[in-house]
């Protein structure tokens, strides 16, 4: 996976249980400062027709979008300019080609080739249309490019992560003492973040790519899909500790780990209850590392897109705090869209591409200048 394209002190188990229990309740607050405003944005439809266009991913410079589309029959990898022009099919293998992920220099796209009962990791060179596969007859689940573009870490299934060197062609097992999944790189090419199964649960870890210096970062259990912020000082991950997937945030500077929709300093309140994540979607970091886009399945519905602004200062009235106390709140606002959202990614340039379900197909839309927000806190 390209998810994305991640300290050390974590909350105790008792406090974590309290946080999860408290997340089921809402509390009234009086905000004396308006929520953060978003720049005006126009929603531009990039694709059309009866086909499905899915899994959009911006190139590192934000000028192109790679995506998977079945407009020519099976799903194949396509590219287009960020305004929807120059739509070009770049893979031609039998079966389905899905989950595109750009190399850091934008010259190659890795993807998963699904054929028969196999899921192989393959790479296409965009400029010369050359395809090669790193695996043969494998069961690849997801993958992540290293910051240098010379290594792809991929989830090979069965609790194994492998490291494929795109220069030498070597393919080695990432050494860890227990089952692992969901690899992701931080800013350092020698550090890998992943979900590791230890004891009775899955936790977020980081370690050197040679397996040295492993460090457990999360404490909740059932923790998957770590994603590092662009600045490398935070990690967002998903946990189903409470019976549904919810986003948690690790601050690698302070070492704290908190439920994304709780007050960082008043941890036993959630105001209001946070959105419920759709279990098959990924949050997307904004380019400045202070905003996150995520897709929610709140109240049984699918496809609501939310913008989360981290550490936003507000004045509020909330017992037991004195009136007018200034606190830091992770606020979330619903983003209005033309239809239910299925996938989302933020461009390095600030634009957003959204996969939207419309009339039996899925189409791609560009939110120029970022996501518009038309409601208040928690809406």
C-alpha positions in Angstrom: 0.0 0.0 0.0 1.2 3.5 -0.6 -0.2 5.1 2.6 0.8 6.0 2.8 2.4 6.6 2.5 5.7 7.4 12.7 8.2 8.4 21.7 7.8 6.4 23.6 5.6 6.9 26.6 2.1 5.4 26.3 -1.1 5.5 28.3 -1.7 2.8 30.9 -4.2 0.1 30.3 -6.7 1.4 32.8 -6.7 4.9 31.2 -7.1 3.3 27.8 -10.1 1.4 28.9 -11.6 4.6 30.3 -11.0 6.4 27.0 -12.8 3.7 25.0 -15.7 3.6 27.4 -16.0 7.3 27.4 -16.1 7.5 23.7 -19.6 6.2 23.7 -20.9 9.4 25.4 -21.3 13.0 24.2 -21.0 16.1 26.4 -22.2 19.6 25.8 -19.7 22.3 25.2 -19.8 26.0 24.6 -17.2 27.1 22.0 -16.2 30.8 22.0 -14.0 30.6 18.9 -15.3 29.5 15.5 -14.1 26.2 14.0 -11.2 26.5 11.5 -12.3 27.7 8.1 -11.5 26.0 4.8 -10.5 27.7 1.6 -13.2 27.7 -1.1 -13.1 24.6 -3.2 -14.7 23.5 -6.4 -15.5 19.8 -6.9 -14.4 18.8 -10.4 -15.4 15.4 -11.8 -12.3 13.7 -13.4 -13.8 10.5 -14.8 -17.2 9.4 -16.1 -19.1 6.6 -17.8 -20.3 3.2 -16.5 -16.9 1.9 -15.4 -15.5 2.0 -11.9 -12.4 4.1 -11.3 -10.9 3.4 -7.9 -7.9 3.8 -5.5 -6.7 7.2 -6.7 -3.1 8.2 -5.7 -1.3 11.4 -6.4 2.2 11.4 -7.8 4.9 12.9 -5.5 4.7 16.3 -7.3 0.9 16.3 -7.3 0.7 16.7 -11.0 -0.6 13.2 -11.9 -3.0 10.7 -10.5 -2.6 6.9 -10.7 -5.8 4.8 -10.3 -7.3 1.4 -11.1 -10.1 1.3 -13.6 -12.1 -1.5 -15.4 -13.1 0.7 -18.3 -11.2 -1.7 -20.7 -12.6 -4.9 -19.1 -10.6 -6.0 -16.1 -9.1 -3.6 -13.7 -5.8 -2.1 -14.9 -3.6 0.8 -13.7 -4.2 4.1 -15.4 -2.7 7.6 -15.1 -4.0 11.0 -15.8 -3.0 14.6 -15.2 -4.5 16.1 -12.0 -7.1 18.0 -14.0 -8.4 14.7 -15.5 -6.7 15.0 -18.9 -4.3 12.5 -20.6 -6.0 9.4 -19.2 -3.6 6.6 -20.2 -3.7 2.8 -19.5 -0.2 1.8 -18.3 -0.6 -1.9 -17.5 -1.9 -4.8 -19.7 -1.6 -8.0 -17.7 -4.5 -10.5 -17.6 -6.5 -10.4 -14.4 -6.8 -7.3 -12.3 -4.2 -4.7 -11.5 -5.0 -2.7 -8.3 -3.6 -0.6 -5.5 -1.2 1.7 -7.4 1.6 3.3 -5.4 4.1 5.9 -6.9 7.8 5.6 -6.3 9.2 8.7 -4.5 10.7 10.1 -7.7 7.4 9.6 -9.7 9.1 7.4 -12.4 7.5 4.1 -11.4 4.2 2.7 -10.1 4.0 -0.4 -8.0 0.7 -2.3 -7.9 -0.8 -5.6 -7.0 -1.6 -8.1 -9.8 -4.5 -10.4 -9.0 -4.7 -13.4 -11.2 -6.2 -16.7 -10.3 -5.6 -17.3 -6.6 -2.4 -15.2 -6.6 -1.7 -11.6 -5.7 1.8 -10.5 -7.0 3.7 -7.3 -6.4 4.6 -5.7 -9.8 6.2 -2.4 -11.0 5.6 -0.5 -14.2 7.9 2.2 -15.5 5.6 5.1 -16.5 7.8 6.7 -19.2 8.7 3.5 -21.1 5.8 1.3 -20.3 7.9 -1.6 -18.9 6.4 -4.0 -16.4 8.2 -6.4 -14.1 7.0 -8.4 -11.1 8.9 -8.8 -7.9 7.0 -11.9 -6.9 5.6 -14.9 -8.6 2.6 -16.9 -7.3 2.5 -14.8 -4.0 -0.3 -13.5 -1.8 0.7 -9.8 -1.4 -1.7 -7.8 0.7 -0.2 -4.3 0.6 3.1 -2.5 0.3 5.1 0.7 0.9 8.0 2.4 -0.9 11.0 3.4 1.1 11.8 7.2 1.0 14.8 6.5 -1.3 12.7 4.4 -3.7 15.2 1.5 -3.6 13.2 -0.8 -1.4 9.5 -1.9 -1.3 8.3 -3.5 1.9 5.3 -5.7 1.3 2.9 -7.8 3.3 3.4 -11.2 1.9 0.6 -12.8 4.0 0.9 -15.5 6.7 2.4 -13.0 9.1 5.5 -12.1 6.9 6.8 -8.8 5.6 9.4 -9.0 2.9 11.8 -6.3 1.6 12.3 -6.2 -2.2 15.3 -4.2 -3.4 14.4 -2.6 -6.7 18.0 -2.1 -7.7 19.6 -5.5 -6.9 16.4 -7.6 -7.1 17.1 -9.2 -3.7 14.0 -10.2 -1.7 14.5 -10.9 2.0 12.3 -11.5 5.0 12.0 -8.7 7.5 13.2 -10.4 10.7 10.7 -10.2 13.6 10.0 -12.8 16.2 6.2 -12.9 15.7 3.7 -12.4 12.9 3.7 -8.9 11.2 1.7 -7.0 8.7 0.9 -3.5 7.3 4.4 -2.1 6.6 5.0 1.6 6.3 8.2 3.8 6.1 8.9 6.9 8.1 11.3 9.7 6.8 14.2 7.4 7.5 14.8 4.6 4.9 16.2 2.4 7.6 13.2 2.4 9.9 10.0 0.4 9.2 6.7 0.8 11.0 4.3 -2.2 11.1 1.6 -4.0 13.0 3.1 -6.9 15.0 1.4 -9.7 16.9 2.8 -10.1 20.4 1.1 -11.8 23.3 -2.7 -11.6 23.0 -2.9 -8.6 20.6 -1.6 -6.7 17.6 0.4 -3.5 18.3 2.1 -0.8 16.3 5.9 -1.2 16.2 8.9 0.3 14.6 12.3 -1.3 14.0 15.4 -1.0 11.8 14.8 -2.7 8.5 17.3 -5.4 9.6 15.2 -6.1 12.6 17.3 -4.4 15.2 16.0 -2.1 18.0 12.3 -3.0 17.9 10.1 -0.6 19.8 6.4 -1.1 20.6 4.6 2.2 20.1 0.9 1.4 20.8 -0.7 -0.1 23.9 -4.3 -0.6 22.9 -4.2 -4.0 21.2 -5.9 -4.9 17.9 -3.8 -2.1 16.3 -3.3 -2.1 12.5 -2.4 0.1 9.5 0.1 2.6 10.8 0.6 5.8 8.8 3.3 8.3 9.5 2.7 12.0 9.1 4.6 14.0 6.5 6.8 15.5 9.2 7.5 12.1 10.8 6.5 13.2 14.3 3.1 11.5 14.5 1.5 8.1 13.6 -2.1 7.5 13.0 -3.4 3.9 13.3 -6.7 2.0 13.5 -7.8 -0.2 16.4 -11.0 -2.2 16.8 -10.6 -2.5 20.6 -14.1 -1.2 21.1 -15.7 -3.5 18.4 -15.3 -1.0 15.5 -12.4 0.5 13.8 -11.4 3.8 15.4 -8.4 6.2 14.8 -5.7 6.6 17.4 -2.8 9.0 17.3 0.8 8.5 18.5 2.8 11.6 19.2 6.4 10.5 18.8 7.8 13.7 20.4 5.9 13.4 23.7 5.5 9.6 23.5 1.7 9.8 24.2 -1.0 7.8 22.5 -4.6 9.1 22.4 -7.9 8.4 20.8 -8.1 10.9 18.0 -11.4 12.4 19.0 -10.7 12.9 22.7 -9.3 16.0 24.3 -5.6 15.6 24.6 -5.7 17.2 28.1 -9.2 16.1 29.2 -9.0 12.5 28.2 -12.2 11.2 29.7 -14.4 13.4 27.5 -15.3 13.0 23.9 -17.2 16.0 22.5 -19.1 14.9 20.6 -18.7 11.2 19.8 -16.2 10.7 17.0 -17.1 9.3 13.6 -16.9 5.5 13.1 -14.5 4.6 10.4 -15.4 2.4 7.5 -13.3 -0.7 8.0 -11.9 -0.8 4.5 -10.7 2.8 4.1 -7.5 4.6 5.1 -7.1 8.0 6.7 -5.0 10.4 4.6 -2.6 12.9 6.1 -2.7 16.5 4.9 0.6 17.9 3.4 1.3 20.0 6.5 0.8 17.1 9.0 -1.9 19.0 11.0 -4.9 17.8 9.1 -6.3 14.3 8.4 -9.1 13.2 6.1 -11.0 10.0 6.9 -14.1 8.2 5.7 -16.8 7.4 8.2 -19.5 4.8 8.6 -21.2 6.7 11.4 -24.7 5.6 12.3 -24.7 2.7 9.9 -24.2 4.9 6.8 -21.2 4.7 4.5 -19.2 7.3 2.7 -19.1 10.4 4.9 -15.8 12.3 4.6 -14.5 14.2 7.6 -11.7 16.7 8.0 -9.8 16.5 11.4 -7.8 19.4 12.5 -5.2 18.5 15.2 -4.5 20.6 18.3 -6.9 23.4 17.6 -7.0 25.9 20.5 -10.6 26.8 21.7 -12.2 28.4 24.7 -14.9 26.3 26.2 -17.2 25.9 29.1 -17.0 22.3 30.4 -17.1 21.0 33.9 -14.9 20.5 35.8 -12.8 23.1 34.0 -13.3 26.8 34.9 -15.4 28.7 32.4 -13.4 30.2 29.6 -10.6 27.8 29.9 -8.5 27.4 26.8 -7.9 23.9 25.8 -6.5 22.0 22.8 -9.1 20.0 20.8 -8.9 17.7 17.8 -11.9 19.0 15.9 -13.7 17.2 13.1 -16.0 18.6 10.4 -18.0 16.8 7.7 -16.9 17.6 4.1 -19.8 18.0 1.7 -19.5 15.8 -1.4 -21.6 14.9 -4.5 -22.0 11.3 -3.3 -20.7 8.7 -0.7 -16.9 8.6 -0.5 -15.1 5.3 -0.9 -11.4 6.4 -0.9 -9.5 9.7 -0.5 -6.0 11.1 -0.8 -4.5 14.5 -0.2 -2.1 15.9 -2.7 1.3 17.3 -1.7 0.1 20.5 -3.3 -3.1 20.7 -1.1 -5.7 19.4 -3.5 -7.8 16.3 -2.7 -8.9 13.4 -4.9 -12.0 11.4 -3.8 -13.4 8.2 -5.1 -17.2 8.7 -5.0 -20.0 6.2 -5.5 -22.5 7.5 -8.2 -25.3 5.6 -9.9 -23.8 2.1 -9.7 -20.2 3.1 -10.6 -17.4 4.9 -8.8 -16.0 8.1 -10.2 -13.0 10.3 -9.2 -13.5 13.9 -8.1 -10.9 16.6 -7.5 -11.4 19.0 -4.6 -9.3 22.0 -5.7 -7.6 23.9 -2.9 -8.5 21.3 -0.4 -11.7 20.2 1.4 -14.6 22.7 1.9 -16.2 22.6 5.3 -19.7 24.0 5.9 -20.6 22.9 9.3 -19.4 23.4 12.9 -17.5 21.3 15.4 -18.4 17.6 15.2 -20.9 18.0 12.4 
